[in-house]
């Protein structure tokens, strides 16, 4: 742990004295979460309510200064946040809540980085198809003092990849405390976290969100990301979602997205899976553009055809092939039904963009 980081200088036992104070029965703290103008970072602020909200519709619309979040000019800076999903707050406990929000501009139009709005419209159109998603979020832990991967030698590299994936031992796994704390906090919050594991590159981890239906996939992943950053903050460690945090012979980081419709999950579903893959192949460039915040520039560093990736320039598909754009799991091929895995989304993707485009391309029949 790096004790040069301000948060790690603070005595957490002192903090706990205040967190353990009995909460008044008529007040609830609601932490509003939204996505800022980068399309990658979560911003938050807290509001006290005099009732315990059970639905997002009960919560008031709020506002914030968009000129400080890369979303507005100072002369017209008010942005509006509309509550959309409620989770339990694992940091304050009690009746307190985390609130995932949409962002709207002064004219009540969706902010440019509000991808949830159009995603929700698409999911409503496709709701009879019951689209399910499972997203594998990879991330890397960094020493906050120098942005060096946590536990790596300061003037060199750890041993080659091989012993780290799902590894055990102090010489193979770096940062397990953060992954474990994050997992438990997500379960407490009500986030649909399905599991976690150490990844191929040392100091790299993964957690899985799902199965989620429709819009909730994006909601749950964004809240899980917030919780991850917040947990790491307490440890004085930085989380990066950079798709290629270390250049060279090291794995990058993705957000592999498992996807199915009711037809894919039913009898002879493999036929519908193959039809979906054909549609995806015809829209490869559109998906690449949408699968990272910089319209493919980040993924270009990762999707090289090496380190368990496909080439960014070519679409490919195969059974049990982790070097393909889209993988059909071996068990799915044997069963004849199930789901597909889109391996192209980058670790810093907006899950609203990814899930929306998968449904647009394979169900609605339009990428516009």
DAPE-V443257 format. One record per pair of residues at least 12 apart in sequence whose C-alpha atoms are under 7 Angstrom apart, sorted by sequence separation. I is the first residue (numbers start at 1). J is the second residue. D is the distance in whole Angstrom. If there is no record, write none. Layout:
i:I j:J d:D
i:I j:J d:D
This chain:
i:32 j:44 d:5
i:65 j:77 d:5
i:66 j:78 d:6
i:86 j:98 d:6
i:87 j:99 d:6
i:102 j:114 d:6
i:195 j:207 d:6
i:196 j:208 d:6
i:209 j:221 d:6
i:300 j:312 d:6
i:328 j:340 d:5
i:31 j:44 d:6
i:32 j:45 d:5
i:65 j:78 d:5
i:66 j:79 d:6
i:86 j:99 d:5
i:195 j:208 d:5
i:309 j:322 d:7
i:310 j:323 d:5
i:327 j:340 d:6
i:328 j:341 d:6
i:31 j:45 d:6
i:32 j:46 d:6
i:64 j:78 d:6
i:65 j:79 d:6
i:85 j:99 d:6
i:86 j:100 d:6
i:102 j:116 d:7
i:194 j:208 d:5
i:308 j:322 d:5
i:309 j:323 d:5
i:310 j:324 d:5
i:326 j:340 d:7
i:327 j:341 d:5
i:31 j:46 d:4
i:63 j:78 d:6
i:64 j:79 d:5
i:85 j:100 d:5
i:193 j:208 d:6
i:194 j:209 d:6
i:308 j:323 d:5
i:309 j:324 d:7
i:310 j:325 d:5
i:326 j:341 d:6
i:327 j:342 d:7
i:30 j:46 d:5
i:31 j:47 d:6
i:63 j:79 d:5
i:64 j:80 d:7
i:83 j:99 d:6
i:84 j:100 d:6
i:193 j:209 d:5
i:194 j:210 d:6
i:326 j:342 d:5
i:29 j:46 d:7
i:30 j:47 d:5
i:63 j:80 d:4
i:83 j:100 d:6
i:84 j:101 d:5
i:192 j:209 d:6
i:193 j:210 d:6
i:325 j:342 d:6
i:326 j:343 d:6
i:29 j:47 d:6
i:30 j:48 d:6
i:62 j:80 d:6
i:63 j:81 d:6
i:83 j:101 d:4
i:84 j:102 d:7
i:192 j:210 d:6
i:305 j:323 d:7
i:325 j:343 d:5
i:29 j:48 d:5
i:61 j:80 d:7
i:62 j:81 d:5
i:82 j:101 d:5
i:83 j:102 d:7
i:325 j:344 d:6
i:28 j:48 d:6
i:29 j:49 d:6
i:61 j:81 d:6
i:62 j:82 d:7
i:81 j:101 d:6
i:82 j:102 d:5
i:27 j:48 d:7
i:28 j:49 d:5
i:61 j:82 d:5
i:81 j:102 d:5
i:82 j:103 d:7
i:27 j:49 d:6
i:28 j:50 d:6
i:61 j:83 d:7
i:81 j:103 d:5
i:27 j:50 d:5
i:28 j:51 d:6
i:80 j:103 d:6
i:81 j:104 d:6
i:151 j:174 d:6
i:26 j:50 d:5
i:27 j:51 d:6
i:28 j:52 d:6
i:59 j:83 d:6
i:79 j:103 d:7
i:80 j:104 d:5
i:150 j:174 d:6
i:26 j:51 d:6
i:79 j:104 d:6
i:80 j:105 d:6
i:79 j:105 d:5
i:56 j:83 d:5
i:79 j:106 d:6
i:56 j:84 d:5
i:78 j:106 d:6
i:174 j:202 d:7
i:175 j:203 d:7
i:192 j:220 d:7
i:56 j:85 d:6
i:173 j:202 d:6
i:174 j:203 d:5
i:191 j:220 d:6
i:56 j:86 d:6
i:172 j:202 d:7
i:173 j:203 d:7
i:55 j:86 d:7
i:166 j:197 d:6
i:167 j:198 d:6
i:284 j:315 d:6
i:37 j:69 d:6
i:166 j:198 d:5
i:36 j:69 d:5
i:37 j:70 d:5
i:165 j:198 d:5
i:166 j:199 d:6
i:191 j:224 d:7
i:36 j:70 d:7
i:37 j:71 d:5
i:164 j:198 d:7
i:165 j:199 d:5
i:281 j:315 d:6
i:36 j:71 d:7
i:164 j:199 d:7
i:165 j:200 d:4
i:164 j:200 d:6
i:164 j:201 d:7
i:162 j:200 d:7
i:164 j:202 d:6
i:186 j:224 d:6
i:161 j:200 d:6
i:161 j:201 d:6
i:52 j:95 d:7
i:182 j:227 d:7
i:182 j:228 d:6
i:299 j:346 d:6
i:182 j:231 d:6
i:201 j:250 d:6
i:201 j:251 d:6
i:252 j:302 d:6
i:200 j:251 d:7
i:151 j:203 d:7
i:150 j:203 d:6
i:178 j:231 d:7
i:292 j:345 d:7
i:149 j:203 d:6
i:178 j:232 d:6
i:291 j:345 d:5
i:292 j:346 d:6
i:243 j:298 d:6
i:291 j:346 d:6
i:243 j:299 d:7
i:251 j:307 d:5
i:292 j:348 d:6
i:293 j:349 d:6
i:244 j:301 d:6
i:292 j:349 d:4
i:244 j:302 d:6
i:291 j:349 d:5
i:243 j:302 d:6
i:141 j:203 d:5
i:140 j:203 d:6
i:141 j:204 d:6
i:290 j:353 d:6
i:291 j:354 d:6
i:140 j:204 d:4
i:290 j:354 d:7
i:139 j:204 d:6
i:140 j:205 d:6
i:30 j:96 d:6
i:31 j:97 d:6
i:32 j:98 d:6
i:33 j:99 d:6
i:34 j:100 d:6
i:139 j:205 d:5
i:270 j:336 d:5
i:273 j:339 d:7
i:28 j:95 d:6
i:29 j:96 d:5
i:30 j:97 d:5
i:31 j:98 d:5
i:32 j:99 d:5
i:33 j:100 d:5
i:34 j:101 d:5
i:138 j:205 d:6
i:139 j:206 d:6
i:269 j:336 d:6
i:270 j:337 d:5
i:273 j:340 d:7
i:28 j:96 d:5
i:29 j:97 d:6
i:30 j:98 d:6
i:31 j:99 d:6
i:32 j:100 d:6
i:33 j:101 d:6
i:34 j:102 d:7
i:138 j:206 d:4
i:268 j:336 d:6
i:269 j:337 d:4
i:30 j:99 d:7
i:32 j:101 d:7
i:34 j:103 d:7
i:137 j:206 d:5
i:138 j:207 d:7
i:268 j:337 d:6
i:269 j:338 d:7
i:136 j:206 d:7
i:137 j:207 d:5
i:267 j:337 d:6
i:136 j:207 d:6
i:137 j:208 d:6
i:266 j:337 d:6
i:136 j:208 d:4
i:265 j:337 d:5
i:19 j:92 d:7
i:135 j:208 d:6
i:136 j:209 d:7
i:264 j:337 d:6
i:265 j:338 d:4
i:39 j:113 d:5
i:134 j:208 d:7
i:135 j:209 d:5
i:264 j:338 d:6
i:265 j:339 d:7
i:134 j:209 d:6
i:135 j:210 d:7
i:264 j:339 d:6
i:37 j:113 d:6
i:134 j:210 d:4
i:133 j:210 d:6
i:134 j:211 d:5
i:133 j:211 d:5
i:134 j:212 d:7
i:260 j:338 d:7
i:132 j:211 d:6
i:133 j:212 d:5
i:260 j:339 d:5
i:132 j:212 d:5
i:133 j:213 d:6
i:259 j:339 d:6
i:260 j:340 d:7
i:132 j:213 d:4
i:258 j:339 d:7
i:259 j:340 d:6
i:280 j:361 d:7
i:131 j:213 d:6
i:132 j:214 d:6
i:258 j:340 d:6
i:259 j:341 d:6
i:279 j:361 d:6
i:130 j:213 d:7
i:131 j:214 d:6
i:258 j:341 d:4
i:279 j:362 d:6
i:133 j:217 d:6
i:257 j:341 d:6
i:258 j:342 d:6
i:256 j:341 d:7
i:257 j:342 d:5
i:256 j:342 d:6
i:257 j:343 d:6
i:276 j:362 d:5
i:256 j:343 d:5
i:256 j:344 d:7
i:256 j:345 d:6
i:255 j:345 d:5
i:123 j:214 d:5
i:254 j:345 d:6
i:255 j:346 d:5
i:123 j:215 d:6
i:144 j:236 d:7
i:254 j:346 d:4
i:255 j:347 d:5
i:144 j:237 d:5
i:253 j:346 d:7
i:254 j:347 d:4
i:143 j:237 d:6
i:144 j:238 d:5
i:253 j:347 d:5
i:90 j:185 d:5
i:120 j:215 d:6
i:142 j:237 d:6
i:143 j:238 d:6
i:119 j:215 d:7
i:141 j:237 d:7
i:142 j:238 d:5
i:141 j:238 d:6
i:142 j:239 d:6
i:90 j:188 d:6
i:141 j:239 d:5
i:90 j:189 d:6
i:140 j:239 d:6
i:141 j:240 d:6
i:88 j:188 d:7
i:89 j:189 d:6
i:139 j:239 d:7
i:140 j:240 d:5
i:88 j:189 d:4
i:139 j:240 d:6
i:140 j:241 d:7
i:87 j:189 d:5
i:88 j:190 d:7
i:139 j:241 d:5
i:87 j:190 d:6
i:243 j:346 d:6
i:243 j:347 d:5
i:242 j:347 d:7
i:243 j:348 d:7
i:241 j:347 d:5
i:242 j:348 d:6
i:241 j:348 d:5
i:139 j:253 d:6
i:138 j:253 d:5
i:138 j:254 d:6
i:137 j:254 d:7
i:138 j:255 d:6
i:137 j:255 d:5
i:100 j:219 d:7
i:136 j:255 d:5
i:135 j:255 d:6
i:136 j:256 d:5
i:135 j:256 d:6
i:136 j:257 d:6
i:135 j:257 d:5
i:134 j:257 d:6
i:135 j:258 d:6
i:133 j:257 d:7
i:134 j:258 d:5
i:133 j:258 d:5
i:134 j:259 d:7
i:133 j:259 d:5
i:132 j:259 d:6
i:133 j:260 d:7
i:132 j:260 d:5
i:131 j:260 d:6
i:132 j:261 d:6
i:131 j:261 d:5
i:130 j:261 d:6
i:131 j:262 d:7
i:129 j:261 d:6
i:130 j:262 d:6
i:129 j:262 d:6
i:218 j:351 d:5
i:218 j:352 d:5
i:2 j:143 d:7
i:42 j:226 d:6
i:139 j:347 d:7
i:138 j:347 d:6
i:137 j:347 d:6
i:8 j:234 d:7
i:7 j:234 d:6
i:8 j:235 d:7
i:8 j:236 d:6
i:7 j:236 d:6
i:5 j:236 d:6
i:119 j:352 d:6
i:1 j:235 d:7
i:2 j:236 d:6
i:119 j:353 d:7
i:122 j:356 d:6
i:1 j:236 d:7
i:116 j:352 d:5
i:115 j:352 d:6
i:119 j:356 d:5
i:126 j:363 d:7
i:115 j:353 d:6
i:122 j:360 d:7
i:39 j:293 d:6
i:40 j:348 d:7
